[in-house]
Each structure stands twice: as structure tokens, then as C-alpha cells.
Amino acid sequence: MRQEGKLHPLVKELKLDLETGKLSRREFLRYSTLVGLSATAAFGMAGLASPRKLLAAQIIHRGGTLKVSSPIQKVTHPAQFSWVAPSQQLRQVAEYLTWTDSNNITRPYLLENWEASEDLKTWTLNLRQGVKFNNRDEFTADDVLFTMNQWLDKDVGSSLLGMVGDYLDPTGIEKTSNHQVVLHLKRAEIAVPEHLFHYPALILNHRTFEGDFIKRPHGTGPYTLEMYREGERCVVKRREDYWQMGADQNPLPYMDSIEFIDMGAEMAAQISAIRAGEIDTIDLSDAGGTDVYQALKDDPDINIQPATTSQARVLRMRADLKPWTDNRVRKALKLCQHREKILALAYFGQGIQGQDFHVYPKHPEYCKKDTLQYDTEKAKELLKEAGYPDGLDVNLAVGSEWTDVVRFAEVLKQDAAPAGFRINIRTMPNSQYWEKWTEVDLGITPWTHRPLGTMVLNLAFTADDTGKPVAWNETRWVDEEFSKLLNQANGTLDVDERRKIFCKLEDIQMERGSIGIPYWRNVWMVTRSRVENVESHPNLYMLFNTVWLKKS
Amino acid sequence: MAKFIIRRFFLLLLTMFLVSIAVFLIAESSPGNVARNVLGSFITPEQEASFLAQMGLDKPIWQRYLYWLTGSDWHAEKKVGLSLKRITTRKGFEEWWAVGEGGNLLRWKMEGEDLIALVKTPDLETFERPANDRWQTYPEGGSYFWGIDTANHAVRWEKGSGETVWNFVMGSGWMAATGGPAEYIPLKKGFVRGDPGVSLRTGRPVSKSIFVRLRNSLVLAGIAFAIVMPIALFLGILAGLKEGSLPDRFLSISGMMFSVIPEFATGIFLILIFSHWLDLVPGATVFGEKAPWERIDMLILPVLTLTLIELGYILRITRASMAEVMRSSYIRTAFLKGLPYWRVVFRHAVRNALIAPITVIMLHVNWLMGGIVIVEVVFGYPGLGKYLLDSALYKDINALEAGTMIMVMVAVGTQLIADVIYTFLNPRIRYG
């Protein structure tokens, strides 16, 4: 544990906030680990027992093969991943610098720890020593340098370029010793540790990596890549010299191998297979999973663990196109969402109600607000004021393969009719929806989970320096006061202060924003009951280092 | 007969040629974007352009068809000025190299402004050496070089022409470069030389996947075929002989029932009954290394589904044909001659009655190969039909073409077999 004196000054403040009740335990854990306090220390300070399960008491069974149904996609450069699926296989072979767990707490992984300067512009990453790649090369600062430069290389074309490249230049990465890297950021950023766990951010071996990971699968992870046949199978096997120790004082992992089988996109066959025990789990990270949940929820041999996420089906209105330019019309449509009904009918009640601002209750900066109630009378009045006494016809674009989106649209159509909205649902294949998701005037867009409240707000509700809405601002809604407050929030680490700002941000978005969010979706980790120690991650990442299989 | 078969063979080639053009045109004109299908909806325009260029999809359609049919290596050889060779490494990766002086194999890469040659000697030693002497100059300024990169493309590298880009070179850090790859030709031997190319979706050579898939489908279809045909013919003959009797009514009605229920419904009912409820056999196919032999029990339900669908259909055709023949005058004559019943049936009736079913059966081999796609999807069976479906959904043209060609071959081939069988059943039919 680190010395009290070397702690980031914020930790003391956070601790004080925790003690005076200004901060919940969850928030304390989140923020103190963000500025570099180790998770164990944070848990200790928060007066909680470390969540590491007391496995020694249980009898861990080593060995066995886990069978996973998962798409086996084409892979060359891990930084180029555009789907989560390939990271599910390769995260068993290579590893990340950090690790954001199921509670959105980020912990060191290949890092020993990290420290942030007070202005949050300098980040010191201390690398774990004695970690070896599976080709026996030692893991050093050069690997981190090499990998980060791959992210920032335009020719590689990584999605991390837009994320990390926004605040980090290649010249800002400094190797200070063999096991220390210092990042000098262009601007303050608190999500650095989160970004280091973004799924394409696997650490590569700088000595051997040549652009195709499958040809030289050299990672630091607990398994080695034995076979990778795109569209068919992938097999990883346990390595003997992995750096992490299990609860039984022998090196991890517990399982001998993991086999990934590509069974295609059709879920029926996968459901049958897991029922019959032919596979142990289904990778639902890029799929929806509602049909799987529905089919398996009553099966005694299968564990279903939900995770609450900030995934949303966003009812988005183009604030620059008529009639949505008028806030009264936007507000009227928001009033027509019968949230409880939508959640129950569209998503089997498997989630929590949303409040028309893009922050969910598990985000640390979430500020509690009252939910807007379904009220067609008020909506009708607003429409009358806006000049539509006889109601109006609108087209609602939805992707037909998202079944919950379609059901949400149908419920909305029915419930908005009394207010005067005559909604014409225009379904189209998902691919077609993605062709024009930023262009349609009214539509329902799926947004993925992000661990911090600021992340989506920055992506979807801001303008660039010239005042033009940013690329993913699908509603073209730009609000001066909102942008100013958001900028302020981006540079504020103190949770109380941040939440104060978020209270205002949420109010603005509720009052005059361009979106309706009726519910936040759960996701599910589905495993056979013989699979032990699985956690359900909001991204459904398969973190299987400490997973073990019961003896059959 | 030989002449007939040869004529059919040329007809097959012509059909394949026309179908391949049709598939190319249909895939070309259908909506959707292969880069977005493969990489997801959120790729940047640059990523999309780079994907299309590296796959050679930025070239005009006639050129892509020509490359697909006859290969691109001969064209690339002219550009590079060296002969090209495809080798298979010990780990099973296919690699293209240029053959340099002394039998050395060569590839190139750019590091900053420098061109580096990767050399592989005949005794498999590898080393790198600078190769800046290979640059050629454009008359209008700037220089270029055609070579082979490490990802099986012929590439035209340029420098000194366009804007400056920064490349990260391990050991030297970030280096300014005034160029980079400007044009790609993905290397392949072409369909007529036995190389259908690389799947755009999976990046795997199509030939490596498709024959496994074909084998899986053949196993499934073959077993179903072997079970269905004798049973269906036998029961059909039986029903046709006793037209209107109780067994006939039972067979006809149950046969019709199963053939009108769509196969996805039959499949799912069977899964529900035999897998979920009775827990007798697995309801999905999950194959390991030795697919599909290692788990015969997984084949039971798919085969049963196919059997039920096929059985009713062929049974009814055979029955109708048999009943008709039994009413004809020559059979009556045979009976009146006093021939034994079974002799009349087998020697005189069956041969004529089988002509119609054989046509249907042979047409159904095609249906079995292509139509089992639904059965394959329901059971997650890794067969050719599912492969074709996925390829079509992703607009994976190389895989789609190869699959289609196999289907054409099966279609024309089974028709040929049917024609030959006719001559044995009915000696009046002659091909000349």
C-alpha cells in the first residue's frame, strides 16, 4: 500500500467527503482509484472488505475446457478492432494496462499503479515488473510506447486515435525508465485509465509485432493462441508461466483451454446448444441478447447475471428541422413516453427508467431528478401553443432488427396519439438506419454503454470551435449554457462540484434538450452453472482469468 | 453417349461463365457497403477507403471480374518487373513473394522515406536491406515503386508527391514521409487456375473454408438422401399399388402433412420435442476439430428434419406415378397373360413408374444442397448453404462466387446423372 504522504491530494478530500457523507462508497472507490490509489487501499479506506472472494475456503477445481459461442472475425491489428467480438478471444492472449471492473471501478492491470498531477495533465504510469510475454520477452516501457504509437498512427486507423489522440500527441509520451511511462496531455482529462481499457487497447510486443497479431500472437495474457480460423473456431491454451497467481498460490488461469466456436448470428441454435450443455456461454457483446434472456431465464442449469448499463434507445429529434425546432413540440413528444409501459413491453422490465438526459443513475456524477410523467393533456396543450391544434403527422425511423426499438416505437405511436401525434413508423434494416442515423429528422438511435457521464454528452451534444455540431451530434442541438457547463464539468474532478454542474446540465437537457430516453438497458452474462466466478460486465467483456469449472 | 456428355460439359462451362457474370452484376447493384458490413457502421471514411483499396474494390467492375476469373498476379508481374510466387509457410499462411536474382524471395515495406526489402533466401534465412535504388521517377516529379507488401498485395508506393504524413518507425520514432501506398492490387491466381481468392469477410482463403463447408453439407444431404430415397420409393410404390386403401390414405396424408410444414417449423418442433423435452439428442450442432464425424448424435435432428420434408414429397410423386402405370393397358395385359403379381409389378410397372420420381429426386439433390440452408441455420450447422447466406449478406463476392460455382456444378451434374439414368429405365430414350 502506498504511503499516505504520496497520495494525490484529492484522495484526502475524497476521504473527508466520504466520512462526512457527501460521497457514497461507490463514488469514493471510483474517484480515488481514478487518481491512482490502488483498489485494495481504496476498499480499505472506505471501510469495506476487499471484494476478492475468499476462494481459499472453496475448493477451486483446475482444468477443463470452456466452450464459448462467439463470432470469429477477421483480425489483423488489435488496435483496428471495430467490434467487441475479436477482443473477446484476444483478451485471453494479450492484456490491457488497466481494467475497469463490473462496478465501473478502474484498477491497475499491467500497471502497478498510476499517478495523476493535480491539473490532470500529467499522468505517470508505473509498469508492473516481471511480466513476460508468451514468447518469453519481458514486458517493458518500450511495449507501451510502441502500442500507444500504433493507436496514434494514422495509417493504422484505430478508433483510439479519435479517443486518446484527442488529448495526447505522440510527442507527449515519455519513457522515463524501463518500467515507467509519463503521458503529457494537451488538455486535462480524467478518463485516461478508462481509455486504457478500451477494447482495442491491447498491449503488443514491440519486438515481434508486425501488423498481424494472428501470425505472431505474442501477448502477456494467461492463454496462448493455438488456432484462429475465421468464421469457424479459435482455441486458446493455458500457459504455465503467467504472472498472476490464483487463490491456491499457483499461477492462473484455472482452466486448461477455451474454445470459441462461430455458430453464426442466428440465436436459436446457440440457445439449444447452451441448453444441452454443448457450449458454456454465448458472447452477446455485439448481439442483443434479449431473445437469449427470454429463452433461458427459467432454466435451472443456466446462470443469468444482469448488469445495469448506460445503453439506451434514444428518441432523437433534429433540433434544426421543423417541427422539432420548437421546444414545445419536443417537450410534447417527451411527455408522451409512458416509461413504465415502454420498459415493460419493449424490454421485459429489464432495466431502469430514463429521464431524457444522457446520464444514468450509476454514473458517478448523476444528480437525482424527478422523472417526467406521462401526460397527454399537457402535451396536447403544448402542441396547441406551438400552432398544431389538430395535431401533426411525423415519420419515425427505426431499424427493424432491434426488436426493442420497434416495440418502443409501437408503444409510443399508440400513447402519443391522444396528444395529437400521428406517428408513421418507418422501419428499415439496421444497416440502412446506420447509413443515415445522423440525418433522419425523427428516429430511435441505440447508444452504447460508457462508464463516465461526460463521455456521451461530449460526443453528442456539443459543437466544434467553429460552432458546427460535432460529427455524432445527431440532433444538431447545441446550447450555449449547456456547452459552457459541460466544459467546466470536463475539468472538474471533485465529485460534489461535478454533480452540482450535472444537476444543471440535466435540468437543461430535460427542459429543452433534443432527446427522450425512456429506459436504460440491462445486459446479461449467460453461463452454464458449472462455470464459476464469472462477473457480468456492462460491456459483456469476457474477463475469464479467474474463472474455473466445476468438476463434472 | 460420349458426345452427349461432352456437349453437356461445355454447356456446364458456359452456364458457369454466365452465372458468374450474373452474380457479379447482382452483387454490384445490390444495396449495402461491404466495408461497413465487415467493419461496422462507425468506421471513418478514411478507414472505409483504405479497406476498399486494399481489397481492390476501388477498381472498375470489369477489372475486378477479370482478376477474379484469371488472377491478378500476371498483371502485377508486369508492374513489378519480377515474377511472383505463392508459397505456403510452415504455419499454413499463404504468402506472395517476388522472385529476385539468385532465387531470393523479396517483399518490401516503407519506413519513413526509406524503402526496405525483406529477403528470404532459398534456405529460408530472412534479412532486411535498404532498397532505395529501386525508386523510379515520374516525369512530372516524385517517385514511385511497384512491389509486394507483407499482406499479399502488389503495391505502388509513392514519395515526394503528395502531402506529408507522419509514420512511427520503431527505433527511430516518428518520421516524416511524403507518400506511402497509393494503389493496391490484391494478389490471386484466379478462379480458372483454382484460386477463388480471399473471403472479404473473414480474410481466409475461400478454398480453405468452402470445401470443409461443402463436405459438411454433403454429409448431411447424403445421409438424408440415403435414408429418404429407399423409404420414399418403397412406401410410394406400396401406396400406389393399393390406391385408396387405408395404408395409402395414411401415407398420403401424413406425407402431405410433413411436406407442407416449412422446414424451420419442423426443425424447431423436433428440437423442442427431442432435445428440450425428452432430452434425447442435442438440438444444435457444435463441431470441434473432426467435424462432423465426432458427434454423430448431433446429425440426428437435422437429418430427421430433411427426411420428413423430402419423404412426403417423393412418396406422393412415386405413388401417383405408380398408380397411373398400374391402370395402363399393358399392365392389364400382363395380368391377363397370367403373370404372377409381383413379377408384373417389378418387371413391368416399377421401371416406368420411376421415371417421374427420378427427375424429381435429381432436381431435389439441388434443393438439398441449396435449400438445406434453412435447416443449417436452425441447427447452427456449418454447411455450404449457411456459408453462402452469410457471404450474400456481407456482399462477400469471392466467397459468393465460389459457392455459386459449386452449386452450378452440382445442379448441372445431377441433371446429367438423371439423364443417364433415364436411358436405363426407358430404352426408348437415346442421346446422340
Interface residues (C-beta under 8 A of the other chain):
Chain A: K67 S69 I72 Q73 K74 T76 S82 W83 F146 N149 Q150 L152 D153 K154 D155 G157 S159 G162 P170 T171 H206 E210 G211 D212 K215 R229 E230 G231 E232 R233 E259 I261 D262 M263 G264 E266 A268 A269 Q270 I271 S272 A273 R275 A276 E278 I279 S431 Q432 W434 E435 W437
Chain B: P31 G32 N33 R36 N37 V38 L39 G40 S41 F42 I43 T44 E46 Q47 S50 K91 F93 T150 A151 V165 W166 N167 F168 M170 W174 G180 S199 R201 T202 G203 R204 S209 V212 I268 I271 S275 H276 P282 G283 A284 T285 V286 F287 G288 E289 M298 V377 V378 F379 G380 Y381 P382 K386 Y387 D390
